Amino acid sequence: MFTIEMLPADEGDALWIEYGVNPVRYVLIDCGRKLAYREVVARIAASNLRLELLVLTHVDADHITGAVPLLQDARFGADRVKDVWFNGWYHLNDLPWDHPDRAPGVLDARQGEFFGALLRDRGYSWNGAFRRTPVVVPDQGPLPRIELDGGMVLTLLGPTTEKLRDMRRRWEADLGAAAAEKRIDPGDYERALEILGSDKRSGPDVLAHREPGPIVIPDLLEIPFQPDASEPNGSSISFLAEFDGKAALFVGDAHAPQVEASIRRLLAERREAYLTLDALKLSHHASARNTSVSLLRLLECPRYLVSTNGTRHGHPDPEALARVVDAADEGVELHFNYSTDRTLPWDDPLLRRDYGLRCIYPAAGAGLKVPL
C-alpha cells in the first residue's frame, strides 16, 4: 500500500503518506496552518502512532504555521517521530544544527527559528539521516538516497547549496525587519523560545474567484513561463519517494529549473529517458511560475495533485494546469483537495472528451486520499 492524502490545509500543504501493511507506516510532509495541525495531532493521539519522518520543506507560513504548535502539543513529542528534516539557520551556513559557535550573519524566518528551537529543546531527531547537517543535494556525485524503515526509498532532488545560500540572505533580512522587542538573532535558540512563549498565535491548540469563461487550453499555452524567484520556495526540500513499485514526486514549492536539473541528474544515473511516476504533487499549489513545459516533458505521470483552497494567492493557476493536461500523451487525472471556483471548471465535458481529462474532488470538509 502507498497512499497520499492531501489534508485540508487552507492554501497550504499537509501531505499524509501511508505505506506498507502490517505495519502501516506514516510520513508527514508539512503541516499547513492550524486547521491541518489539529487534524494531524488528533490522528496521532487517537491511534498512538509514530511517524517515520516529518519533512518541513521550507519556512513559508502556509507550510510551517501548523508545524510549530504540533511540536509543542503534549499529544505529540520526540517519541512520536523518528526523524525530522528541516533546514534551519545553521544549515543555511552549511553547519550542523548543534554547532557550538554562532553562525555568521537576522514568509517566515521567525517561524523557522521557533521550529528549530523546539526541535533542539525537546530532543527531536533533526536531520538524523544527514548526520544533523543540511538536507541538500551535493553539487556533484550521486543524489542522496535514504531508505526508511519498511522499505520506502527517498531520493533527494533539492534544495541545492546555491538555493540555501539565497535563503540565508532572505532569512537574515526577515529577522532584521522585526521590531526590536520581537527581534531574534539568527540561530539564537534561547531567544526564539522566549519570544515563542508570548506568541499566542503559535501555541498549540472566502474562496478565490476566477474570471468567468470557458477554459481554452491552446490560449493558456500561449502565456510564457516566468520562473519563480522566491528564496523560501527555492529552498524547498524535494524528493522522489518509491515503494513497492510505485513512485511519487514531492517538490514543496521548489523552482522548476532546479527540480528539472536534479531529475536530469537522476535520469543520467539510471540511464533512463523519462522519470516514470504514479503521482506528482504540483509545486507551489500549481502556480504558473513553478510548473514548466520542459519539466513536464521529463515525466511520464498519470496523476497530478493540487493542494490549496485558492485563498490569498488564487491558486491553482490555469496556465500550470493547461501545461499538465497538454503534456500528457494519454488521459491525465487532476486531484484537488478543495472544490473551488478555481478547480471545478476543469471538470468540463469538452476537456474530458478532447484531452481525456479526469478530475477528482473531495467530499465536503474532507481531505483527499489518492491510492497509488
C-alpha positions as CSV (number, residue, x, y, z in Angstrom):
1,M,0.0,0.0,0.0
2,F,1.2,3.5,-0.9
3,T,-1.3,6.4,-0.4
4,I,-1.0,10.1,-0.4
5,E,-3.7,12.2,1.5
6,M,-3.9,15.9,1.0
7,L,-5.3,17.1,4.3
8,P,-7.4,20.3,4.4
9,A,-4.7,22.8,4.9
10,D,-6.3,26.1,3.7
11,E,-4.0,27.4,1.0
12,G,-1.1,25.3,2.1
13,D,0.3,21.8,2.2
14,A,-0.1,19.0,4.7
15,L,0.5,15.6,3.0
16,W,-0.1,12.4,5.0
17,I,1.6,9.4,3.5
18,E,0.9,5.8,4.3
19,Y,2.9,2.9,3.1
20,G,3.2,-0.8,3.8
21,V,0.9,-3.4,5.5
22,N,1.3,-4.9,9.0
23,P,2.6,-2.5,10.0
24,V,1.4,0.6,8.1
25,R,4.0,3.3,8.3
26,Y,3.5,7.1,8.1
27,V,5.3,10.2,6.7
28,L,4.0,13.8,7.1
29,I,5.2,16.5,4.7
30,D,4.5,20.0,6.0
31,C,1.6,20.9,8.3
32,G,-0.2,23.8,6.6
33,R,-1.9,26.2,9.0
34,K,-3.6,25.4,12.3
35,L,-6.5,23.6,10.6
36,A,-4.1,20.9,9.4
37,Y,-2.2,20.8,12.7
38,R,-5.4,19.9,14.6
39,E,-6.2,17.0,12.1
40,V,-2.6,15.6,12.4
41,V,-2.4,15.7,16.2
42,A,-5.9,14.2,16.5
43,R,-4.9,11.2,14.3
44,I,-1.7,10.6,16.2
45,A,-3.4,10.8,19.6
46,A,-6.3,8.6,18.5
47,S,-4.1,5.8,17.1
48,N,-1.0,6.2,19.2
49,L,1.0,6.0,16.0
50,R,4.6,7.1,15.2
51,L,5.8,8.9,12.1
52,E,8.7,7.5,10.3
53,L,9.5,11.0,9.1
54,L,8.3,14.6,9.3
55,V,9.5,16.9,6.5
56,L,9.2,20.6,6.8
57,T,10.0,21.6,3.2
58,H,10.6,25.3,3.8
59,V,9.5,28.2,6.1
60,D,6.6,29.8,4.2
61,A,3.7,30.3,6.5
62,D,1.3,28.0,4.6
63,H,3.7,25.1,5.3
64,I,5.1,25.8,8.7
65,T,2.4,27.6,10.7
66,G,0.8,24.3,11.8
67,A,4.1,22.6,12.5
68,V,5.1,25.0,15.3
69,P,2.1,24.2,17.6
70,L,2.5,20.5,16.6
71,L,5.9,20.3,18.2
72,Q,4.6,21.9,21.4
73,D,1.5,19.7,21.7
74,A,1.6,17.3,24.6
75,R,0.0,14.6,22.4
76,F,3.0,14.7,20.1
77,G,6.6,14.7,21.2
78,A,10.0,13.4,20.1
79,D,8.9,9.8,20.7
80,R,6.2,10.2,18.0
81,V,8.6,10.8,15.1
82,K,11.8,9.0,14.1
83,D,13.4,11.9,12.2
84,V,12.6,15.5,11.2
85,W,14.0,17.0,8.0
86,F,14.3,20.8,8.2
87,N,17.0,23.3,7.1
88,G,17.3,25.9,9.8
89,W,19.7,28.8,10.1
90,Y,22.8,26.8,10.8
91,H,22.1,24.5,7.9
92,L,21.9,27.6,5.6
93,N,25.5,28.2,6.6
94,D,26.5,24.5,5.9
95,L,26.8,23.7,9.6
96,P,25.2,21.0,11.8
97,W,22.3,22.4,13.9
98,D,24.3,21.8,17.1
99,H,27.4,23.6,16.0
100,P,29.0,25.2,19.1
101,D,29.6,28.6,17.6
102,R,27.0,31.1,16.4
103,A,26.9,31.1,12.6
104,P,27.7,34.3,10.8
105,G,25.0,36.7,10.0
106,V,19.0,38.2,11.0
107,L,7.4,34.4,4.8
108,D,8.5,33.5,8.0
109,A,12.0,33.2,9.3
110,R,10.7,33.8,12.8
111,Q,8.6,30.6,12.5
112,G,11.7,28.9,11.3
113,E,13.6,30.0,14.4
114,F,10.7,28.8,16.6
115,F,10.6,25.4,14.8
116,G,14.4,24.9,15.1
117,A,14.4,26.0,18.8
118,L,11.7,23.5,19.6
119,L,13.4,20.6,17.8
120,R,16.6,21.3,19.8
121,D,14.9,22.0,23.1
122,R,12.6,18.9,23.1
123,G,15.1,16.4,21.8
124,Y,13.7,15.6,18.3
125,S,16.0,13.8,15.9
126,W,16.8,16.6,13.5
127,N,18.2,15.8,10.0
128,G,19.3,12.5,11.5
129,A,19.5,10.8,8.1
130,F,22.1,13.5,7.2
131,R,24.1,13.4,10.4
132,R,22.5,16.7,11.6
133,T,24.0,18.5,8.6
134,P,21.9,20.2,5.8
135,V,19.4,18.3,3.7
136,V,20.9,19.4,0.4
137,V,21.8,18.0,-3.0
138,P,25.6,18.0,-3.5
139,D,26.9,19.9,-6.5
140,Q,28.5,16.7,-7.8
141,G,28.2,13.0,-7.4
142,P,25.1,10.8,-6.9
143,L,21.9,12.2,-5.4
144,P,21.4,11.3,-1.7
145,R,19.3,8.2,-1.2
146,I,17.6,7.4,2.1
147,E,15.7,4.2,2.9
148,L,13.1,4.4,5.6
149,D,12.1,1.5,7.8
150,G,9.6,-0.6,5.9
151,G,11.4,-0.2,2.6
152,M,10.3,3.3,1.3
153,V,13.3,4.9,-0.6
154,L,13.6,8.6,-0.9
155,T,15.9,10.2,-3.4
156,L,16.7,13.8,-2.6
157,L,16.2,16.3,-5.5
158,G,16.6,19.6,-3.7
159,P,17.5,22.1,-2.5
160,T,20.9,22.8,-3.9
161,T,23.7,24.6,-2.0
162,E,23.1,27.7,-4.1
163,K,19.4,27.8,-3.1
164,L,20.3,27.5,0.6
165,R,22.8,30.5,0.2
166,D,20.0,32.5,-1.4
167,M,17.7,31.6,1.5
168,R,20.3,32.6,4.1
169,R,20.2,36.2,2.8
170,R,16.4,36.2,2.9
171,W,16.4,34.7,6.4
172,E,18.6,37.5,7.8
173,A,16.5,40.2,6.1
174,D,13.3,38.8,7.5
175,L,14.6,38.6,11.1
176,G,16.2,42.0,10.8
177,A,12.9,43.7,9.8
178,A,11.2,42.8,13.2
179,A,10.7,45.4,15.9
180,A,13.5,45.4,18.5
181,E,11.4,43.8,21.2
182,K,10.5,40.9,18.9
183,R,13.9,40.5,17.2
184,I,15.7,37.2,17.1
185,D,19.3,36.9,16.0
186,P,19.8,34.0,13.5
187,G,20.3,30.8,15.3
188,D,19.6,32.2,18.8
189,Y,17.5,29.2,20.1
190,E,17.1,30.6,23.6
191,R,15.8,33.9,22.4
192,A,13.4,32.2,19.9
193,L,11.9,30.1,22.8
194,E,11.5,33.3,24.9
195,I,9.6,35.1,22.1
196,L,7.6,31.9,21.3
197,G,6.4,31.8,24.8
198,S,4.5,35.0,24.4
199,D,3.2,34.3,20.8
200,K,-0.3,33.1,21.3
201,R,-0.9,32.6,17.6
202,S,1.9,29.9,17.5
203,G,0.6,28.0,20.5
204,P,-0.9,24.5,20.3
205,D,-4.2,24.4,20.3
206,V,-13.7,33.1,1.2
207,L,-12.5,31.0,-1.6
208,A,-10.7,32.6,-4.5
209,H,-12.5,33.8,-7.7
210,R,-11.5,33.4,-11.3
211,E,-12.8,35.4,-14.2
212,P,-15.8,33.8,-15.8
213,G,-15.5,32.0,-19.1
214,P,-14.5,28.6,-20.6
215,I,-11.1,27.1,-20.2
216,V,-9.3,27.2,-23.6
217,I,-6.1,25.3,-23.3
218,P,-4.4,26.5,-26.5
219,D,-4.8,30.1,-25.4
220,L,-3.4,29.3,-21.9
221,L,-0.4,27.6,-23.5
222,E,0.5,30.9,-25.3
223,I,1.2,32.5,-21.9
224,P,5.0,32.4,-21.4
225,F,6.6,30.7,-18.5
226,Q,8.1,33.1,-16.0
227,P,10.1,31.2,-13.3
228,D,9.6,31.8,-9.6
229,A,12.4,33.7,-7.9
230,S,11.3,33.5,-4.2
231,E,14.1,32.4,-1.9
232,P,11.9,30.4,0.5
233,N,10.4,28.5,-2.3
234,G,13.8,27.8,-3.9
235,S,15.0,26.3,-0.6
236,S,12.2,23.7,-0.5
237,I,13.2,20.1,0.3
238,S,12.1,17.9,-2.6
239,F,12.4,14.2,-3.2
240,L,11.2,11.2,-5.1
241,A,9.5,8.6,-2.9
242,E,9.5,4.9,-4.1
243,F,7.8,1.9,-2.5
244,D,6.6,-1.4,-3.8
245,G,7.0,-0.5,-7.5
246,K,5.2,2.9,-7.1
247,A,6.7,6.3,-7.3
248,A,5.6,9.8,-6.3
249,L,7.4,13.2,-6.6
250,F,7.1,15.7,-3.7
251,V,8.6,19.1,-4.5
252,G,7.2,21.6,-1.9
253,D,7.2,25.0,-3.6
254,A,10.5,24.3,-5.4
255,H,11.7,26.2,-8.5
256,A,11.0,24.3,-11.8
257,P,14.5,24.7,-13.3
258,Q,16.2,23.3,-10.2
259,V,13.9,20.3,-10.0
260,E,14.4,19.7,-13.7
261,A,18.2,19.8,-13.3
262,S,18.0,17.2,-10.5
263,I,15.7,15.0,-12.5
264,R,18.1,15.1,-15.4
265,R,20.9,14.0,-13.0
266,L,18.8,11.2,-11.7
267,L,17.9,10.0,-15.2
268,A,21.6,10.1,-16.2
269,E,22.4,7.9,-13.1
270,R,19.6,5.5,-14.0
271,R,20.3,5.6,-17.8
272,E,16.6,6.3,-18.5
273,A,15.0,8.8,-20.8
274,Y,11.9,9.6,-18.6
275,L,11.0,9.6,-15.0
276,T,8.0,7.3,-14.6
277,L,5.8,8.4,-11.7
278,D,2.4,7.4,-10.3
279,A,1.8,10.9,-8.9
280,L,3.3,14.4,-8.7
281,K,2.3,16.9,-6.1
282,L,2.5,20.1,-8.2
283,S,4.9,22.7,-6.9
284,H,3.6,25.8,-5.1
285,H,-0.1,24.8,-5.3
286,A,0.0,24.7,-9.1
287,S,1.4,28.2,-9.6
288,A,2.1,29.1,-13.2
289,R,5.7,30.1,-12.1
290,N,6.6,26.7,-10.7
291,T,5.5,24.2,-13.4
292,S,7.2,24.4,-16.8
293,V,6.7,22.5,-20.0
294,S,10.4,21.4,-20.1
295,L,10.0,19.8,-16.6
296,L,6.8,18.1,-17.6
297,R,8.4,16.6,-20.7
298,L,10.8,14.7,-18.5
299,L,7.9,12.8,-16.8
300,E,5.5,10.0,-17.5
301,C,2.8,10.6,-14.9
302,P,-1.0,9.9,-14.9
303,R,-1.9,11.8,-11.7
304,Y,-1.2,15.4,-10.6
305,L,-2.1,16.6,-7.1
306,V,-3.1,20.1,-6.2
307,S,-3.2,21.2,-2.5
308,T,-4.9,24.6,-1.9
309,N,-8.3,26.2,-1.3
310,G,-7.3,29.1,-3.5
311,T,-7.3,31.8,-0.8
312,R,-4.6,34.5,-0.6
313,H,-2.9,33.7,-3.9
314,G,-5.6,32.4,-6.1
315,H,-4.0,29.0,-6.9
316,P,-4.1,26.8,-8.9
317,D,-3.2,28.9,-12.0
318,P,-4.9,27.8,-15.2
319,E,-1.7,28.1,-17.2
320,A,0.0,25.5,-15.0
321,L,-2.9,23.0,-15.3
322,A,-3.1,23.6,-19.1
323,R,0.6,22.7,-19.4
324,V,0.0,19.5,-17.4
325,V,-3.0,18.5,-19.5
326,D,-1.4,19.3,-22.8
327,A,1.9,17.4,-21.9
328,A,0.2,14.1,-21.2
329,D,0.4,11.6,-24.0
330,E,-2.8,9.9,-22.7
331,G,-5.6,11.0,-20.3
332,V,-4.5,12.6,-17.1
333,E,-6.1,12.9,-13.6
334,L,-6.1,16.1,-11.6
335,H,-6.7,15.5,-7.9
336,F,-7.9,18.5,-5.9
337,N,-8.2,18.7,-2.1
338,Y,-10.8,21.5,-2.4
339,S,-13.7,22.2,-4.7
340,T,-13.5,25.9,-5.6
341,D,-14.2,28.1,-8.5
342,R,-10.6,27.7,-9.5
343,T,-10.8,23.9,-9.6
344,L,-14.4,23.0,-10.5
345,P,-14.3,24.5,-14.1
346,W,-11.7,21.8,-15.1
347,D,-14.4,19.1,-14.8
348,D,-15.7,20.1,-18.2
349,P,-17.2,17.7,-20.7
350,L,-15.2,19.2,-23.6
351,L,-11.9,18.8,-21.7
352,R,-12.9,15.2,-20.8
353,R,-13.6,14.5,-24.4
354,D,-10.7,16.3,-26.1
355,Y,-7.9,15.6,-23.6
356,G,-9.1,12.5,-21.7
357,L,-9.0,14.7,-18.5
358,R,-10.5,13.3,-15.3
359,C,-10.9,15.5,-12.2
360,I,-11.2,14.1,-8.6
361,Y,-12.6,16.2,-5.7
362,P,-13.0,15.6,-2.0
363,A,-16.2,15.1,0.0
364,A,-17.3,18.3,1.7
365,G,-14.9,19.2,4.6
366,A,-12.6,16.3,4.0
367,G,-9.1,15.8,2.6
368,L,-8.5,13.7,-0.5
369,K,-6.7,10.3,-0.3
370,V,-5.0,9.2,-3.5
371,P,-4.1,5.5,-3.7
372,L,-1.2,4.6,-6.0
